[in-house]
Amino acid sequence: MTQAPRSGSGRSNPRSGGGAGSSRSFGKGSKPATGRTGGPKSSGGAGAPKQGGFKSGAPKSGGFKGSAPKEGGFKPGGPRTGAPKGKGGGERAFRNERFGKNLGPVTKRTHTRRPGKPVISEHHDPEGIRLQKVMASAGVASRRVCEEMITEGRVEVDGEVVTELGVRVDPKTVAIHVDGMRLQLDETQKYYVFNKPRGVVSTMEDPEGRPCISDYLKSTNKHERLFHVGRLDTNTEGLLLLTNDGELANRLTHPSYEVPKTYLVQVRGPMAHGIGAQMREGIELEDGFAKVDSFRLVDSTPGHILVEVVLHSGRNRIVRRMFDAVGHPVERLVRTQMGPIRLNDQRQGSIRVLGRHEVGHLMAVVGL
């Protein structure tokens, strides 16, 4: 499993909602990595451009132009609980994860089969690996704690609750869940978060020679054949997921799963009363009806308004078109969250590895 890049800014912020690495300030300019080796550029590297308006973290409560927002004024959607204990009151899975410490428990699974008493699972493979060893290798906890999780009934193998410590499994052929969260056992699968700057095209290559995603990948990672989950238009900034897990990417972008996305939107003010209610009720666009799941005024300065909107639609330029329709063209747009994954104060132009806990939550959102 790929480890999160080590940098001074990569340590989790105890007050942040998700797994982004923290950084103290933005540098003078964001430059693509060229001719370097190693993993993806960490969030502590030099360089995100200072662009007008707000920055892509949480908004500051007293004006947002040219200043780094503070988290006190912006709380994206999604759970913000402390590190919860497991179903049986024991240690939380992935409690030592560097990222994703505050994502909370996943939605309760309802299609499990619980045996009446400890039995050898029907998925027992005499030639396989002990279940607790597989869990420990996946970073869940120590082997001793993993054994406690099994006996407490917190572990499922292919939808069946397993309480017998003697069970052996083939990690290549089974799906294992701990507290309802899927373990990613395939070490070839890669998951990253990219904080896309303005002006970067959401493609791996651009025939016109414009800056694109691959310019921000270090040379040793370009052979991984990563692809982006969804897209952001050239002038939109913020969170973009990169992966080679095709099944997860397809589900995250499929309309039936309705994965919510959170945006900070800067427009010219003042804004007439009732615009938020209008956008929540729905607006007729040229390609059909559209509405936001939530609308919240975050900040205002003379001549400018900062708004947070959450919506699950993935239609092209949907946020910009909705604000155009209500008479407030977008001046700046940043995606700060997708599903349970938050951008927080990750440096613009940087790429970081998703923690195992974050990957598990992403899978839970789309039923994996």
C-alpha positions as CSV (number, residue, x, y, z in Angstrom):
1,M,0.0,0.0,0.0
2,T,1.4,3.4,-0.9
3,Q,2.3,5.5,2.1
4,A,1.4,9.1,2.5
5,P,4.3,11.4,1.6
6,R,6.3,12.7,4.5
7,S,6.4,16.5,4.8
8,G,6.0,19.0,7.5
9,S,2.7,20.0,6.2
10,G,1.4,16.5,5.8
11,R,0.5,16.0,9.4
12,S,-3.2,16.0,10.1
13,N,-4.7,19.0,11.7
14,P,-6.8,17.9,14.7
15,R,-9.3,20.6,14.0
16,S,-9.7,19.7,10.4
17,G,-12.6,17.6,9.2
18,G,-10.9,15.2,6.8
19,G,-7.6,14.0,5.7
20,A,-5.8,16.8,3.9
21,G,-2.3,17.6,4.9
22,S,-1.9,21.0,6.5
23,S,0.2,23.9,5.4
24,R,1.0,27.2,7.0
25,S,0.9,29.5,4.0
26,F,0.9,29.4,0.2
27,G,4.2,30.0,-1.6
28,K,4.9,32.3,-4.5
29,G,4.2,30.0,-7.4
30,S,3.0,26.5,-8.2
31,K,5.3,24.7,-10.5
32,P,4.9,21.2,-12.0
33,A,7.4,18.5,-11.0
34,T,9.9,17.8,-13.8
35,G,12.6,15.2,-14.0
36,R,12.2,14.2,-10.3
37,T,11.8,10.8,-8.7
38,G,9.7,9.5,-5.9
39,G,6.0,9.6,-5.1
40,P,3.5,12.3,-5.7
41,K,4.3,15.8,-4.7
42,S,3.5,16.2,-1.1
43,S,1.3,19.0,0.2
44,G,4.2,20.6,1.9
45,G,6.1,21.4,-1.3
46,A,6.8,24.9,-2.5
47,G,4.5,26.7,-4.5
48,A,0.8,27.5,-4.8
49,P,-0.1,30.7,-6.6
50,K,-1.7,33.5,-4.6
51,Q,-4.9,34.1,-6.5
52,G,-7.5,36.7,-5.8
53,G,-10.6,36.0,-3.8
54,F,-10.5,33.1,-1.4
55,K,-8.2,30.2,-0.9
56,S,-9.3,26.6,-1.1
57,G,-9.4,25.8,2.5
58,A,-12.2,26.9,4.9
59,P,-13.3,30.5,4.6
60,K,-12.2,33.2,6.9
61,S,-14.9,34.9,8.9
62,G,-13.8,38.5,8.2
63,G,-13.3,39.0,4.5
64,F,-11.9,36.6,2.0
65,K,-10.0,38.5,-0.6
66,G,-6.3,37.5,-0.7
67,S,-6.5,35.8,2.6
68,A,-6.3,32.2,3.7
69,P,-9.7,31.2,5.1
70,K,-10.0,29.8,8.6
71,E,-11.8,26.6,9.4
72,G,-13.9,28.3,12.1
73,G,-16.2,29.9,9.5
74,F,-16.6,26.9,7.1
75,K,-17.8,23.5,8.1
76,P,-18.3,21.3,5.0
77,G,-21.0,18.7,5.0
78,G,-20.4,15.2,6.4
79,P,-19.7,13.8,9.8
80,R,-17.2,15.6,12.0
81,T,-17.0,13.3,15.0
82,G,-13.9,12.3,17.0
83,A,-12.3,9.0,16.5
84,P,-15.2,6.6,17.3
85,K,-14.9,3.3,19.0
86,G,-15.9,0.2,17.1
87,K,-19.3,-1.5,17.3
88,G,-18.2,-3.6,20.2
89,G,-16.8,-0.6,22.2
90,G,-13.2,-1.6,21.3
91,E,-10.4,0.1,19.4
92,R,-11.3,2.0,16.2
93,A,-10.1,0.5,13.0
94,F,-7.2,2.5,11.4
95,R,-6.8,4.5,14.6
96,N,-3.2,5.2,13.7
97,E,-4.0,6.5,10.2
98,R,-2.2,9.7,9.3
99,F,-5.2,11.0,7.4
100,G,-9.0,10.7,7.7
101,K,-9.0,10.5,11.5
102,N,-12.3,12.4,11.9
103,L,-14.5,10.9,9.2
104,G,-16.6,9.0,11.7
105,P,-18.3,5.6,11.3
106,V,-19.6,4.5,7.9
107,T,-23.2,4.0,7.2
108,K,-24.5,0.8,8.9
109,R,-24.6,-2.2,6.5
110,T,-27.8,-4.2,6.5
111,H,-27.1,-7.1,4.3
112,T,-24.8,-9.1,6.6
113,R,-25.4,-12.6,7.9
114,R,-24.6,-13.1,11.5
115,P,-24.1,-16.7,12.8
116,G,-25.9,-17.8,16.0
117,K,-22.6,-19.0,17.5
118,P,-19.0,-19.0,16.5
119,V,-18.5,-21.3,13.6
120,I,-15.9,-21.8,10.9
121,S,-16.9,-19.5,8.0
122,E,-18.1,-21.0,4.7
123,H,-15.4,-18.8,3.2
124,H,-12.6,-20.6,5.2
125,D,-9.7,-21.5,2.8
126,P,-7.3,-24.0,4.4
127,E,-4.6,-22.7,2.1
128,G,-5.3,-19.1,2.9
129,I,-4.0,-16.6,5.4
130,R,-5.4,-16.1,8.8
131,L,-8.1,-13.4,8.8
132,Q,-6.5,-11.4,11.6
133,K,-3.1,-11.4,9.8
134,V,-4.8,-10.0,6.6
135,M,-6.4,-7.3,8.6
136,A,-3.2,-6.3,10.4
137,S,-1.4,-6.2,7.1
138,A,-4.0,-3.9,5.7
139,G,-3.3,-1.5,8.6
140,V,-6.5,-2.0,10.6
141,A,-4.7,-2.5,14.0
142,S,-2.3,-4.9,15.7
143,R,-3.0,-8.6,15.2
144,R,-4.1,-8.8,18.9
145,V,-6.7,-6.0,18.4
146,C,-7.8,-7.5,15.1
147,E,-8.5,-10.8,16.9
148,E,-10.7,-8.9,19.4
149,M,-12.5,-7.2,16.6
150,I,-13.3,-10.6,15.1
151,T,-14.6,-12.1,18.3
152,E,-16.7,-9.0,18.9
153,G,-18.5,-9.6,15.6
154,R,-17.2,-6.5,13.9
155,V,-15.7,-8.3,10.9
156,E,-17.4,-9.6,7.7
157,V,-16.1,-11.8,5.0
158,D,-18.2,-11.6,1.8
159,G,-21.2,-10.3,3.8
160,E,-21.0,-12.9,6.6
161,V,-20.0,-11.9,10.1
162,V,-17.1,-14.1,11.2
163,T,-16.4,-14.6,14.9
164,E,-14.0,-17.6,14.7
165,L,-10.3,-16.9,15.0
166,G,-9.3,-19.9,13.0
167,V,-10.7,-18.7,9.7
168,R,-8.2,-18.4,6.8
169,V,-9.0,-16.5,3.6
170,D,-7.6,-15.7,0.2
171,P,-7.3,-11.8,0.2
172,K,-7.4,-11.8,-3.6
173,T,-10.9,-13.3,-3.8
174,V,-12.8,-12.1,-0.7
175,A,-14.3,-8.8,0.4
176,I,-13.5,-8.0,4.0
177,H,-15.4,-5.3,6.0
178,V,-14.5,-4.0,9.5
179,D,-17.2,-1.9,11.2
180,G,-18.9,-1.8,7.8
181,M,-15.9,-0.4,6.1
182,R,-14.3,-2.2,3.1
183,L,-10.6,-3.0,3.4
184,Q,-8.6,-2.4,0.2
185,L,-6.4,-5.4,0.0
186,D,-5.0,-4.9,-3.6
187,E,-1.7,-3.0,-3.2
188,T,-1.7,-2.2,-6.9
189,Q,-4.6,0.2,-6.5
190,K,-3.6,3.8,-6.0
191,Y,-5.7,6.7,-4.6
192,Y,-4.6,10.3,-4.5
193,V,-6.1,13.8,-3.9
194,F,-5.0,16.6,-6.2
195,N,-5.6,20.3,-5.4
196,K,-6.0,21.6,-8.9
197,P,-4.9,25.2,-9.5
198,R,-6.8,27.5,-11.8
199,G,-5.7,27.2,-15.5
200,V,-4.9,23.5,-15.3
201,V,-6.8,21.2,-17.7
202,S,-8.5,18.1,-16.2
203,T,-6.7,15.7,-18.5
204,M,-3.5,13.7,-18.3
205,E,-2.3,15.1,-21.6
206,D,-3.3,18.2,-23.6
207,P,-2.6,18.4,-27.4
208,E,-2.6,22.2,-27.1
209,G,0.3,22.2,-24.6
210,R,-1.7,23.7,-21.7
211,P,-0.8,22.7,-18.1
212,C,-2.5,19.4,-17.2
213,I,-2.6,16.9,-14.4
214,S,0.4,14.8,-15.4
215,D,2.6,17.9,-15.1
216,Y,2.0,17.7,-11.3
217,L,2.9,14.0,-11.1
218,K,6.5,13.0,-10.4
219,S,8.2,11.0,-13.1
220,T,8.0,7.7,-11.3
221,N,4.2,7.9,-10.9
222,K,3.4,8.7,-14.5
223,H,3.6,5.0,-15.5
224,E,0.7,4.2,-13.1
225,R,-1.9,5.2,-15.7
226,L,-3.9,7.1,-13.2
227,F,-7.2,8.7,-14.3
228,H,-9.2,11.5,-12.7
229,V,-12.6,10.9,-11.1
230,G,-15.0,13.4,-12.7
231,R,-13.5,16.7,-13.9
232,L,-13.2,20.4,-13.1
233,D,-13.3,23.0,-15.9
234,T,-10.1,24.9,-16.5
235,N,-11.0,27.9,-14.4
236,T,-12.3,25.8,-11.4
237,E,-9.9,24.9,-8.6
238,G,-9.9,22.4,-5.9
239,L,-10.3,18.7,-5.1
240,L,-9.8,16.1,-7.8
241,L,-9.5,12.4,-7.0
242,L,-6.9,10.4,-9.0
243,T,-6.9,6.6,-9.1
244,N,-6.4,3.5,-11.1
245,D,-9.4,1.8,-9.5
246,G,-11.9,1.7,-12.3
247,E,-14.8,0.3,-10.3
248,L,-14.6,2.9,-7.6
249,A,-14.2,5.7,-10.1
250,N,-17.2,4.6,-12.1
251,R,-19.4,4.4,-9.0
252,L,-18.3,7.8,-7.7
253,T,-19.3,9.5,-11.0
254,H,-22.5,7.5,-11.7
255,P,-25.6,9.6,-11.0
256,S,-27.4,6.7,-9.2
257,Y,-25.0,6.9,-6.2
258,E,-25.6,10.7,-5.8
259,V,-22.2,11.4,-4.2
260,P,-22.3,15.0,-2.8
261,K,-19.8,17.6,-3.8
262,T,-19.1,20.8,-1.8
263,Y,-18.0,24.1,-3.5
264,L,-17.1,27.6,-2.3
265,V,-18.4,30.1,-4.8
266,Q,-17.4,33.8,-5.0
267,V,-19.8,36.1,-6.7
268,R,-20.4,39.9,-6.8
269,G,-22.7,41.2,-4.2
270,P,-25.0,42.2,-2.8
271,M,-27.3,39.2,-3.2
272,A,-31.0,39.5,-3.2
273,H,-33.0,37.8,-0.5
274,G,-34.4,34.5,-1.6
275,I,-31.7,33.4,-4.0
276,G,-30.7,30.5,-1.8
277,A,-34.3,29.2,-1.5
278,Q,-34.6,29.5,-5.3
279,M,-31.5,27.4,-5.8
280,R,-32.7,24.8,-3.3
281,E,-36.1,24.6,-4.9
282,G,-34.6,24.3,-8.4
283,I,-33.8,26.2,-11.5
284,E,-34.7,25.5,-15.1
285,L,-31.6,25.3,-17.3
286,E,-31.2,24.6,-21.0
287,D,-30.5,20.9,-20.3
288,G,-33.2,20.4,-17.6
289,F,-34.0,21.1,-14.0
290,A,-31.2,21.6,-11.4
291,K,-31.0,22.4,-7.7
292,V,-28.5,22.4,-4.9
293,D,-28.8,20.2,-1.8
294,S,-27.8,23.1,0.5
295,F,-26.9,26.8,0.2
296,R,-25.2,28.8,2.9
297,L,-23.8,32.3,3.0
298,V,-20.3,32.1,4.4
299,D,-18.9,35.6,4.2
300,S,-19.3,39.0,2.6
301,T,-17.2,42.0,1.9
302,P,-18.1,45.2,0.0
303,G,-19.0,44.1,-3.5
304,H,-18.4,40.3,-2.9
305,I,-20.3,37.4,-1.5
306,L,-18.8,33.9,-0.6
307,V,-21.3,31.0,-0.6
308,E,-21.0,27.3,0.1
309,V,-23.2,25.0,-2.0
310,V,-23.5,21.2,-1.9
311,L,-25.0,19.3,-4.8
312,H,-24.7,15.8,-6.2
313,S,-25.2,16.6,-9.9
314,G,-22.2,16.0,-12.1
315,R,-23.4,17.8,-15.1
316,N,-21.0,20.0,-17.0
317,R,-20.3,23.4,-15.4
318,I,-23.5,23.0,-13.4
319,V,-22.5,25.4,-10.5
320,R,-21.5,28.2,-12.9
321,R,-24.7,27.8,-15.0
322,M,-26.9,27.9,-11.9
323,F,-25.4,31.1,-10.6
324,D,-25.5,32.6,-14.1
325,A,-29.3,31.8,-14.1
326,V,-29.9,33.8,-10.9
327,G,-27.9,36.8,-12.1
328,H,-24.7,36.2,-10.1
329,P,-21.9,35.0,-12.5
330,V,-19.1,33.1,-10.7
331,E,-15.9,35.0,-10.0
332,R,-14.1,32.1,-8.4
333,L,-15.0,28.5,-7.8
334,V,-13.3,25.9,-5.6
335,R,-14.4,22.3,-4.9
336,T,-13.5,21.6,-1.3
337,Q,-15.1,18.2,-0.7
338,M,-16.2,15.1,-2.6
339,G,-18.1,12.5,-0.6
340,P,-16.3,12.1,2.7
341,I,-13.0,13.4,1.3
342,R,-12.1,17.0,2.2
343,L,-9.4,19.3,0.8
344,N,-9.0,21.4,3.9
345,D,-5.7,23.3,3.7
346,Q,-3.8,21.0,1.3
347,R,-1.4,23.2,-0.7
348,Q,-2.6,24.2,-4.1
349,G,-0.9,22.2,-6.9
350,S,0.0,19.4,-4.5
351,I,-0.9,15.7,-4.6
352,R,-1.3,13.5,-1.6
353,V,-2.0,9.8,-0.9
354,L,-5.4,9.0,0.5
355,G,-5.3,7.2,3.9
356,R,-6.7,3.7,4.1
357,H,-9.5,5.0,6.3
358,E,-10.4,7.5,3.7
359,V,-10.4,4.9,1.0
360,G,-12.7,2.7,3.1
361,H,-15.2,5.6,3.5
362,L,-15.1,6.3,-0.2
363,M,-16.0,2.7,-0.9
364,A,-18.8,2.7,1.7
365,V,-20.3,5.7,0.0
366,V,-20.8,3.8,-3.2
367,G,-21.7,0.4,-1.7
368,L,-18.4,-1.4,-2.1
